[in-house]
């Protein structure tokens, strides 16, 4: 029987930040300047082409009030989803034999 995965892909934290600055009518350039980032680095983050680092999450928290721990959890979920849907990694995982004493299921 075929199983279907109907769970939605998690969002990148850049989308959350982009929504927040849009709502508050803050330009990317002004936020980049406030955070001490280049415009291109911030733009790449907001468009999911760059991961959110813990340092940047703390800077965003200071500037926008978005909690750094929540943004980092969003990034973690995004990273895990991307890794689980990576065909090369999936093939590698298929060939690994469990050697632990207690499965974490």
Secondary structure, DSSP 8 states (H G I E B T S, - for coil): ------------HHHHHHHHHHHTT--HHHHHHHHT--HHHHHHHHTTSS---HHHHHHHHHHH---HHHHHHHHHHHHHHHHHT-HHHHHHHHT-----SS---
